[in-house]
Amino acid sequence: MTELIHHLAIGFEAAISLSNLLYCFIGVTLGTLVGVLPGMGPVATVAMLLPITYALDPSTALIMLAGIYYGAQYGGSTTAILVNIPGEASAVVTCLDGHALAGRGRAGAALGVAALGSFIAGCFATMLIAAFAAPLTQVAFHFGPREYFSLMVLGLIGAIVLATGSVLKAVGMIFIGILLGTIGMDVNSGALRYVFGVDELMDGVDFVALSMGLYGFAEIIRNLEDDGLTERKAVSVGSMLPTKEELKESAGPIARGTVIGSLLGVLPAGGALLPAFPSYTLEKKIAGDKADPPFGKGNIRGVAGPESAKNGGAQTSFIPMLTLGIPSNAVMALMIGALMLHDIAPGPQVMTSNPSLFWGLIVSMWIGNLFLVILNVPLIGIWVKLLTVPYRLLYPAILTFCAIGVYSINLNVFDIWMTIGFGILGVVFTKLGCEGAPLILGFILGPMLEENLRRALLLSRGDLMTFVEGPISGTILAISLGLLLLVVLPSVRASREKAFQED
C-alpha cells in the first residue's frame, strides 16, 4: 500500500505539470469532438496526431492520446442519443434507448446519466489500473522469449475471436498485417525482404502512413459516400439533470456496467466496444418483461449500463499495453507506435525506467475524467450545433492535416503516396466486410512475434517443444487453442454471428 501511494505521488507530480494538464485537456476535448462527429472516431484521430507527438515529451504525448481515446467514448454517446448515429462504434448500443429517450423529451437526462456513469466507471477502472499495474509488471519480468511469443499468439487469436463478422476474414487481415510487418531489412541477417527494389521500403512500412491511410484517408472516403452524414437537424436537449427516480434506476446498471467493462476491457481485442453489448443484454434480462418502458423504447437503464461498461473498458484496455507491451485494440497499437517514435520499448521495463511516464499517465486519467464531466455540461450546445455542419466542409481540412502530418515525420513525399495507397486499400477492405483493427494488431505484433520466436528457438537449440514445456507459455498456448476451437464450433459461430448482426 505504501509503495502504491509512493507511485501515485510520482504520477501526481508528473500529471499536474502545466504542460501535461494542458495537453490532457486538449486530448479529452479533441476526443469528445471526434466522438461527436460521426465517422471520425479515436483510431483515425490518434493516427492523424501521431506526427505531432514526435515534438512532445513522451509522457505528454501519451497523456494527450489517451485523453482522445477515452474522451471519444463520452462524445460518441452524444450523437447516439441526439441523432441516433453512434459517433463512436462502442456507442451503437446507446442508440437503442438513448434516442428513444430523446424522442420523449428526455435527451438531457440521458446525456446526464451517460456522463455520470462514464465518470464513475472511468474512476473505478483507473483505480484498478493503479492497483494491479505494479504486480502485473513484476510478473511480466519473469517472462522470457517463449512466454512473450505465446502471449502474442493469444493476442492475435483474441483479435480473431472478438472481431465482428467473418472469422476467416479476421484471420486474413491479421496475416496481411504480419506480412506488412516483415517488409524491410531483417534485423538479424541484414537481408532485404519484400522491398522490390524500392529504397524507401528498406526501413519497412511506415506505421504512421499505414494507420493514417487505413483509418484517416479511408474514413474520409467512406464518409463522403454516406449521404446521411451531410446534414443533421439540431435536437432540443433540455435539462441534463435526471430525476431522483431515474438516478435510482440507473444506480444498479452503472455499478454492474462498471464491473463488466473493467473486466472485459483487459481482454485481447477488448477495449470499449466489447463490454457494451453484454452489459445491455444483462440489464435487459434483469428487467425482464416488467421493464417500463420496455428496452428499446427509452429505458434509462439501457443507457446507464452500456455507457458505464464502455468507459470502464476503455480505461482498463491500457493494462496489457502498459504492463506487457501488448496492444488490446487498434488504439493501443497506435499508443505503442507513439512510444516507439520516442525510442521507448513498450513493456514492463517502462515502469522502472520511466516511472513518471507510467504513473503520470494513470493519474492523468482521473484528471481527464474530471475534465470530461466539466466539459460535457456547458459544451453540449456547441456539439449539437456542430452536428448541423455538412461533412463536405470538414473533410478538406482533415485531408490537408493528414498529408502535412505524414510528410512532417520523414520529409518524404513517398510516405504520402503510401498513405493514399493504404487509404484506397482501407476502402476496399470495408467493401469486402473486413476490419482494419486485426491488420494493425498483426502489423504491430508480427515483428515482435518473429523476434521472440527466433530468440526462443535459439535458446532451446531449435526445440519447438520449449513452447509447451514452460508452464506459463504452455498455459497461454492452451488458452489460445481453446479460444480458437471454441470460435470454430458451429453452435458458437452461429450465436456469435447472430449477436453481431443484432448489434
C-alpha positions as CSV (number, residue, x, y, z in Angstrom):
1,M,0.0,0.0,0.0
2,T,2.8,2.4,0.9
3,E,4.5,1.6,-2.4
4,L,1.3,2.3,-4.3
5,I,0.9,5.7,-2.6
6,H,4.6,6.5,-3.5
7,H,3.9,5.6,-7.1
8,L,0.8,7.7,-7.2
9,A,2.7,10.6,-5.7
10,I,5.2,10.3,-8.6
11,G,2.2,10.2,-11.0
12,F,0.5,13.3,-9.5
13,E,3.8,15.2,-9.7
14,A,4.1,14.4,-13.4
15,A,0.4,14.8,-14.3
16,I,-0.2,18.2,-12.7
17,S,2.6,19.9,-14.5
18,L,1.2,22.8,-16.6
19,S,2.0,21.2,-20.0
20,N,0.6,17.9,-19.1
21,L,-2.6,19.4,-17.7
22,L,-2.9,21.5,-20.9
23,Y,-2.4,18.5,-23.2
24,C,-4.7,16.3,-21.1
25,F,-7.4,19.0,-21.6
26,I,-6.7,19.2,-25.3
27,G,-6.8,15.4,-25.6
28,V,-10.2,15.0,-23.9
29,T,-11.6,18.0,-25.8
30,L,-10.5,16.6,-29.1
31,G,-11.7,13.1,-28.1
32,T,-15.2,14.5,-27.3
33,L,-15.2,16.4,-30.6
34,V,-14.3,13.3,-32.7
35,G,-16.7,11.2,-30.7
36,V,-19.5,13.7,-31.5
37,L,-18.6,13.9,-35.2
38,P,-20.0,10.8,-36.9
39,G,-17.4,8.9,-38.9
40,M,-14.2,10.1,-37.2
41,G,-13.5,8.1,-34.1
42,P,-10.4,7.8,-31.9
43,V,-8.4,5.4,-34.1
44,A,-8.4,7.8,-37.1
45,T,-7.7,10.8,-34.9
46,V,-4.9,9.2,-32.9
47,A,-3.4,8.1,-36.3
48,M,-3.6,11.6,-37.6
49,L,-2.0,13.1,-34.5
50,L,1.0,10.7,-34.2
51,P,3.3,13.1,-36.2
52,I,2.6,15.9,-33.7
53,T,3.6,13.7,-30.7
54,Y,7.1,13.5,-32.2
55,A,7.8,17.1,-31.0
56,L,6.3,16.5,-27.5
57,D,7.6,14.9,-24.3
58,P,6.7,11.1,-24.3
59,S,4.6,11.4,-21.2
60,T,2.8,14.5,-22.6
61,A,2.2,12.7,-25.9
62,L,0.7,9.6,-24.2
63,I,-1.5,11.7,-21.9
64,M,-3.0,13.6,-24.9
65,L,-3.5,10.4,-27.0
66,A,-5.1,8.6,-24.0
67,G,-7.4,11.6,-23.5
68,I,-8.5,11.3,-27.1
69,Y,-9.4,7.7,-26.7
70,Y,-11.5,7.8,-23.5
71,G,-12.8,11.2,-24.4
72,A,-14.3,9.8,-27.6
73,Q,-16.3,7.3,-25.6
74,Y,-18.0,10.3,-23.9
75,G,-18.6,12.1,-27.2
76,G,-19.9,9.1,-29.0
77,S,-22.9,8.9,-26.8
78,T,-23.9,12.5,-27.7
79,T,-24.7,11.7,-31.3
80,A,-26.2,8.3,-30.4
81,I,-28.7,10.0,-28.1
82,L,-29.4,13.1,-30.1
83,V,-29.5,12.0,-33.7
84,N,-29.4,8.2,-33.5
85,I,-25.9,7.9,-35.0
86,P,-23.1,6.4,-32.9
87,G,-20.3,8.9,-33.2
88,E,-18.0,6.0,-32.0
89,A,-18.6,2.3,-32.7
90,S,-18.9,1.5,-29.0
91,A,-22.0,3.8,-28.8
92,V,-24.1,1.6,-31.0
93,V,-26.0,0.1,-28.1
94,T,-26.7,3.6,-26.6
95,C,-28.7,4.4,-29.8
96,L,-31.3,1.8,-28.8
97,D,-32.7,3.6,-25.7
98,G,-30.8,6.9,-25.8
99,H,-32.5,8.2,-28.9
100,A,-35.9,6.9,-27.8
101,L,-35.4,9.0,-24.6
102,A,-34.6,12.0,-26.8
103,G,-37.8,11.4,-28.7
104,R,-39.7,11.6,-25.3
105,G,-38.0,14.9,-24.5
106,R,-35.5,13.4,-22.0
107,A,-32.3,13.8,-24.1
108,G,-30.7,15.9,-21.4
109,A,-31.4,13.3,-18.7
110,A,-30.0,10.5,-21.0
111,L,-26.8,12.6,-21.5
112,G,-26.6,13.3,-17.8
113,V,-26.8,9.7,-16.8
114,A,-24.3,8.8,-19.6
115,A,-21.8,11.4,-18.2
116,L,-22.3,10.2,-14.6
117,G,-21.9,6.5,-15.5
118,S,-18.9,7.2,-17.6
119,F,-17.2,9.3,-14.8
120,I,-17.9,6.6,-12.2
121,A,-16.7,3.8,-14.4
122,G,-13.6,5.7,-15.6
123,C,-12.5,6.5,-12.0
124,F,-13.1,2.8,-10.8
125,A,-11.2,1.4,-13.8
126,T,-8.3,3.8,-13.2
127,M,-8.1,2.6,-9.6
128,L,-7.9,-1.0,-10.9
129,I,-5.0,0.0,-13.2
130,A,-3.2,1.7,-10.3
131,A,-3.8,-1.4,-8.1
132,F,-2.8,-4.1,-10.5
133,A,-0.3,-2.5,-12.7
134,A,2.7,-3.0,-10.4
135,P,2.0,-6.7,-9.6
136,L,1.4,-7.5,-13.2
137,T,4.6,-5.7,-14.2
138,Q,6.5,-7.8,-11.7
139,V,5.0,-11.0,-13.2
140,A,6.0,-9.7,-16.6
141,F,9.7,-9.6,-15.6
142,H,9.6,-13.4,-15.3
143,F,8.5,-13.6,-19.0
144,G,11.1,-14.9,-21.5
145,P,11.0,-15.0,-25.3
146,R,8.8,-18.2,-25.3
147,E,6.3,-16.6,-22.9
148,Y,6.1,-13.4,-24.9
149,F,5.7,-15.4,-28.1
150,S,2.8,-17.3,-26.6
151,L,1.2,-14.1,-25.2
152,M,1.3,-12.5,-28.7
153,V,-0.3,-15.6,-30.2
154,L,-3.1,-15.2,-27.6
155,G,-3.4,-11.5,-28.5
156,L,-3.8,-12.3,-32.2
157,I,-6.3,-15.1,-31.6
158,G,-8.2,-12.8,-29.3
159,A,-8.4,-10.4,-32.2
160,I,-9.9,-13.2,-34.3
161,V,-12.4,-14.3,-31.7
162,L,-13.7,-10.8,-30.9
163,A,-13.6,-9.3,-34.5
164,T,-17.0,-8.6,-35.9
165,G,-18.1,-10.6,-39.0
166,S,-16.3,-13.5,-40.6
167,V,-13.6,-15.3,-38.6
168,L,-11.8,-16.2,-41.9
169,K,-11.6,-12.5,-42.9
170,A,-10.2,-11.6,-39.5
171,V,-7.5,-14.3,-39.9
172,G,-6.7,-13.0,-43.3
173,M,-6.4,-9.4,-42.1
174,I,-4.0,-10.5,-39.3
175,F,-1.8,-12.3,-41.8
176,I,-1.8,-9.3,-44.1
177,G,-0.6,-7.2,-41.1
178,I,2.1,-9.7,-40.2
179,L,3.3,-9.8,-43.8
180,L,3.4,-6.0,-44.0
181,G,5.5,-6.0,-40.8
182,T,8.1,-8.2,-42.4
183,I,8.8,-5.7,-45.2
184,G,12.3,-4.1,-44.9
185,M,15.7,-5.1,-43.6
186,D,15.8,-8.2,-41.4
187,V,17.3,-7.2,-38.0
188,N,19.3,-10.4,-37.6
189,S,20.7,-11.1,-41.0
190,G,20.5,-7.7,-42.7
191,A,18.8,-9.2,-45.7
192,L,16.2,-7.1,-47.5
193,R,12.7,-8.6,-47.6
194,Y,9.8,-7.7,-50.0
195,V,11.2,-4.3,-50.9
196,F,11.1,-5.0,-54.7
197,G,13.9,-2.5,-55.4
198,V,12.2,0.4,-53.6
199,D,14.8,2.1,-51.5
200,E,12.1,3.8,-49.3
201,L,10.9,0.4,-48.1
202,M,14.3,-0.6,-46.7
203,D,13.3,0.6,-43.2
204,G,9.9,-1.1,-43.6
205,V,6.4,0.3,-44.0
206,D,6.0,3.5,-42.0
207,F,3.5,2.9,-39.2
208,V,2.0,6.4,-39.4
209,A,1.4,6.1,-43.1
210,L,-0.3,2.7,-42.7
211,S,-2.5,3.7,-39.8
212,M,-3.4,7.2,-41.2
213,G,-4.2,5.7,-44.6
214,L,-6.1,2.7,-43.3
215,Y,-8.2,4.9,-40.9
216,G,-7.8,8.6,-41.7
217,F,-7.9,8.6,-45.5
218,A,-10.2,5.6,-45.8
219,E,-12.6,7.1,-43.2
220,I,-12.9,10.3,-45.3
221,I,-13.7,8.4,-48.5
222,R,-16.3,6.2,-46.7
223,N,-18.0,9.2,-45.1
224,L,-18.2,11.1,-48.4
225,E,-20.1,8.1,-49.8
226,D,-22.6,8.3,-47.0
227,D,-25.2,10.9,-47.8
228,G,-26.6,10.5,-44.3
229,L,-23.6,12.5,-42.9
230,T,-24.2,15.6,-45.0
231,E,-26.7,17.4,-42.8
232,R,-28.3,16.9,-39.4
233,K,-31.1,18.8,-37.6
234,A,-30.4,20.0,-34.1
235,V,-32.3,18.4,-31.3
236,S,-33.6,20.0,-28.2
237,V,-31.6,18.8,-25.2
238,G,-33.4,20.1,-22.2
239,S,-32.2,19.8,-18.6
240,M,-29.3,17.4,-18.1
241,L,-30.3,16.7,-14.5
242,P,-32.0,13.2,-14.2
243,T,-34.9,12.8,-11.8
244,K,-34.5,11.0,-8.5
245,E,-36.3,8.1,-9.9
246,E,-34.0,7.9,-13.0
247,L,-31.0,8.1,-10.8
248,K,-32.3,5.3,-8.6
249,E,-33.0,3.1,-11.7
250,S,-29.5,3.9,-13.1
251,A,-27.5,3.1,-9.9
252,G,-27.5,-0.7,-10.4
253,P,-26.8,-0.7,-14.1
254,I,-23.9,1.8,-13.6
255,A,-22.4,-0.5,-10.9
256,R,-22.8,-3.6,-13.0
257,G,-21.7,-2.0,-16.2
258,T,-18.6,-0.6,-14.5
259,V,-17.5,-4.1,-13.3
260,I,-18.3,-5.7,-16.7
261,G,-16.4,-3.1,-18.6
262,S,-13.4,-3.1,-16.3
263,L,-13.0,-6.8,-16.6
264,L,-13.7,-7.3,-20.3
265,G,-11.5,-4.3,-21.3
266,V,-8.4,-6.2,-20.4
267,L,-9.0,-8.9,-22.9
268,P,-7.2,-9.0,-26.2
269,A,-9.1,-7.0,-28.8
270,G,-11.4,-5.8,-26.0
271,G,-11.4,-2.1,-25.1
272,A,-14.6,0.0,-25.2
273,L,-16.5,-1.9,-27.9
274,L,-16.9,-5.4,-26.4
275,P,-18.3,-4.6,-22.9
276,A,-21.3,-2.5,-24.0
277,F,-23.1,-5.5,-25.6
278,P,-23.1,-7.9,-22.6
279,S,-24.0,-5.0,-20.3
280,Y,-27.1,-4.2,-22.3
281,T,-28.1,-7.8,-22.6
282,L,-27.6,-8.3,-18.8
283,E,-29.8,-5.3,-17.9
284,K,-32.5,-6.4,-20.4
285,K,-32.6,-9.9,-18.8
286,I,-32.6,-8.5,-15.2
287,A,-35.5,-6.2,-16.1
288,G,-37.4,-8.9,-17.9
289,D,-40.9,-8.3,-19.3
290,K,-41.7,-5.9,-16.5
291,A,-39.4,-3.2,-17.8
292,D,-41.3,0.1,-18.0
293,P,-40.8,1.5,-20.6
294,P,-39.5,-1.6,-22.4
295,F,-35.9,-1.8,-23.5
296,G,-35.5,-0.1,-27.0
297,K,-38.4,2.3,-26.2
298,G,-36.5,4.7,-23.9
299,N,-35.4,2.8,-20.7
300,I,-32.8,4.8,-18.9
301,R,-31.1,1.5,-17.8
302,G,-30.3,0.8,-21.4
303,V,-28.1,4.0,-21.4
304,A,-26.6,3.8,-17.9
305,G,-25.3,0.2,-18.2
306,P,-23.6,0.2,-21.6
307,E,-22.2,3.7,-21.2
308,S,-20.5,2.7,-17.9
309,A,-19.3,-0.6,-19.4
310,K,-17.7,1.0,-22.5
311,N,-15.9,3.7,-20.5
312,G,-14.6,1.2,-17.9
313,G,-13.4,-1.0,-20.8
314,A,-11.7,2.0,-22.5
315,Q,-9.7,2.6,-19.3
316,T,-8.6,-1.0,-18.4
317,S,-7.6,-1.7,-22.0
318,F,-4.4,0.2,-21.0
319,I,-3.4,-2.5,-18.6
320,P,-1.9,-5.0,-21.1
321,M,-0.3,-2.2,-23.1
322,L,1.3,-0.6,-20.0
323,T,2.4,-3.8,-18.2
324,L,3.2,-6.2,-21.0
325,G,3.6,-4.0,-24.1
326,I,0.8,-5.9,-25.8
327,P,-2.0,-3.9,-27.5
328,S,-5.5,-5.0,-26.7
329,N,-7.0,-3.0,-29.6
330,A,-6.1,-0.7,-32.5
331,V,-5.8,2.4,-30.4
332,M,-3.4,0.7,-28.0
333,A,-1.4,-0.4,-31.0
334,L,-1.2,3.2,-32.0
335,M,-0.1,4.2,-28.5
336,I,2.7,1.6,-28.7
337,G,3.6,3.2,-32.1
338,A,3.8,6.6,-30.2
339,L,6.2,5.1,-27.7
340,M,8.4,3.7,-30.5
341,L,8.5,7.1,-32.1
342,H,10.2,8.2,-28.9
343,D,12.6,5.2,-28.9
344,I,10.8,3.8,-25.8
345,A,10.5,0.0,-25.9
346,P,7.0,-0.9,-24.6
347,G,6.8,-3.5,-21.9
348,P,7.3,-3.9,-18.1
349,Q,10.6,-2.1,-18.1
350,V,8.8,1.2,-18.8
351,M,7.6,1.3,-15.2
352,T,11.1,1.0,-13.8
353,S,13.0,3.0,-16.4
354,N,10.4,5.8,-16.8
355,P,8.1,5.8,-13.7
356,S,6.9,9.4,-14.2
357,L,5.6,8.5,-17.7
358,F,3.9,5.3,-16.4
359,W,2.2,6.7,-13.3
360,G,1.7,10.2,-14.8
361,L,-0.5,8.6,-17.5
362,I,-2.5,6.7,-14.9
363,V,-3.1,9.7,-12.7
364,S,-3.9,11.8,-15.8
365,M,-6.9,9.5,-16.4
366,W,-8.5,10.7,-13.1
367,I,-7.9,14.3,-14.1
368,G,-9.1,13.7,-17.7
369,N,-12.4,12.1,-16.4
370,L,-13.0,15.2,-14.3
371,F,-12.3,17.4,-17.3
372,L,-14.8,15.4,-19.3
373,V,-17.6,15.9,-16.7
374,I,-16.9,19.7,-16.6
375,L,-16.8,19.8,-20.5
376,N,-19.9,17.8,-21.2
377,V,-22.3,20.1,-19.5
378,P,-21.5,23.6,-20.8
379,L,-20.3,22.5,-24.3
380,I,-23.3,20.3,-25.2
381,G,-24.9,23.1,-27.1
382,I,-21.8,23.6,-29.2
383,W,-21.6,19.8,-30.0
384,V,-25.3,19.9,-31.1
385,K,-24.6,22.8,-33.5
386,L,-21.5,21.0,-34.9
387,L,-23.8,18.2,-35.9
388,T,-25.5,20.5,-38.4
389,V,-22.2,21.3,-40.3
390,P,-22.1,19.4,-43.6
391,Y,-19.3,16.9,-43.7
392,R,-18.2,18.1,-47.1
393,L,-17.0,21.3,-45.5
394,L,-14.9,19.4,-42.9
395,Y,-13.1,16.8,-45.0
396,P,-10.7,19.1,-46.9
397,A,-9.2,20.4,-43.7
398,I,-8.9,16.9,-42.3
399,L,-7.3,15.7,-45.5
400,T,-4.7,18.5,-45.6
401,F,-3.9,17.9,-41.9
402,C,-3.3,14.2,-42.6
403,A,-1.0,14.9,-45.5
404,I,1.1,17.5,-43.6
405,G,1.4,15.2,-40.6
406,V,2.6,12.2,-42.7
407,Y,5.1,14.4,-44.6
408,S,6.5,16.0,-41.5
409,I,7.9,12.8,-40.0
410,N,10.4,11.8,-42.7
411,L,10.0,14.8,-45.1
412,N,9.4,12.2,-47.8
413,V,6.7,12.5,-50.5
414,F,6.8,8.7,-50.8
415,D,5.1,8.5,-47.4
416,I,2.1,10.5,-48.7
417,W,1.7,8.2,-51.7
418,M,1.9,5.2,-49.4
419,T,-0.8,6.7,-47.2
420,I,-3.0,7.3,-50.2
421,G,-2.4,3.7,-51.2
422,F,-3.4,2.3,-47.8
423,G,-6.4,4.7,-47.8
424,I,-7.7,3.1,-51.0
425,L,-6.9,-0.4,-49.6
426,G,-8.9,0.5,-46.4
427,V,-11.9,1.4,-48.6
428,V,-11.6,-1.9,-50.5
429,F,-11.4,-3.8,-47.1
430,T,-14.6,-2.1,-46.0
431,K,-16.4,-3.1,-49.2
432,L,-15.3,-6.7,-48.6
433,G,-16.5,-6.6,-45.0
434,C,-13.0,-6.7,-43.4
435,E,-12.0,-4.8,-40.3
436,G,-8.7,-2.8,-40.1
437,A,-8.1,-3.4,-36.4
438,P,-6.8,-7.0,-36.9
439,L,-4.4,-5.8,-39.6
440,I,-3.0,-3.1,-37.3
441,L,-2.6,-5.6,-34.5
442,G,-0.9,-8.0,-36.8
443,F,1.5,-5.3,-38.1
444,I,2.5,-4.3,-34.5
445,L,2.7,-7.8,-33.1
446,G,4.1,-9.6,-36.2
447,P,7.7,-8.4,-35.9
448,M,7.7,-8.9,-32.1
449,L,6.2,-12.4,-32.7
450,E,9.0,-13.2,-35.1
451,E,11.8,-11.8,-32.9
452,N,10.6,-13.7,-29.8
453,L,10.1,-16.9,-31.9
454,R,13.7,-16.7,-33.1
455,R,15.1,-16.0,-29.6
456,A,13.2,-18.9,-28.1
457,L,14.3,-21.3,-30.7
458,L,17.9,-20.1,-30.4
459,L,17.9,-20.6,-26.6
460,S,16.3,-24.1,-27.0
461,R,18.6,-25.1,-29.9
462,G,15.7,-25.3,-32.3
463,D,13.4,-27.4,-30.0
464,L,9.8,-26.5,-30.7
465,M,8.7,-28.3,-27.5
466,T,10.1,-25.4,-25.5
467,F,6.8,-23.5,-26.0
468,V,4.7,-26.2,-24.3
469,E,7.3,-27.3,-21.7
470,G,7.3,-23.9,-20.0
471,P,4.3,-23.8,-17.5
472,I,3.4,-20.1,-18.3
473,S,4.0,-20.5,-22.1
474,G,2.2,-23.8,-22.3
475,T,-0.8,-22.5,-20.3
476,I,-1.1,-19.4,-22.6
477,L,-0.9,-21.6,-25.7
478,A,-3.6,-23.9,-24.3
479,I,-5.9,-21.0,-23.7
480,S,-5.2,-19.7,-27.2
481,L,-6.0,-23.2,-28.7
482,G,-9.2,-23.4,-26.6
483,L,-10.4,-20.0,-27.8
484,L,-9.7,-20.9,-31.4
485,L,-11.5,-24.2,-31.1
486,L,-14.4,-22.5,-29.3
487,V,-15.0,-20.0,-32.1
488,V,-14.8,-22.7,-34.8
489,L,-17.6,-24.8,-33.2
490,P,-20.8,-24.4,-35.3
491,S,-23.1,-23.5,-32.4
492,V,-20.7,-20.9,-31.1
493,R,-20.1,-19.5,-34.5
494,A,-23.8,-19.2,-35.3
495,S,-24.6,-17.4,-32.0
496,R,-21.6,-15.1,-32.5
497,E,-22.7,-14.1,-36.0
498,K,-26.3,-13.6,-34.7
499,A,-25.0,-11.3,-31.8
500,F,-23.1,-9.1,-34.2
501,Q,-26.0,-8.8,-36.6
502,E,-28.3,-7.7,-33.8
503,D,-25.7,-5.2,-32.6
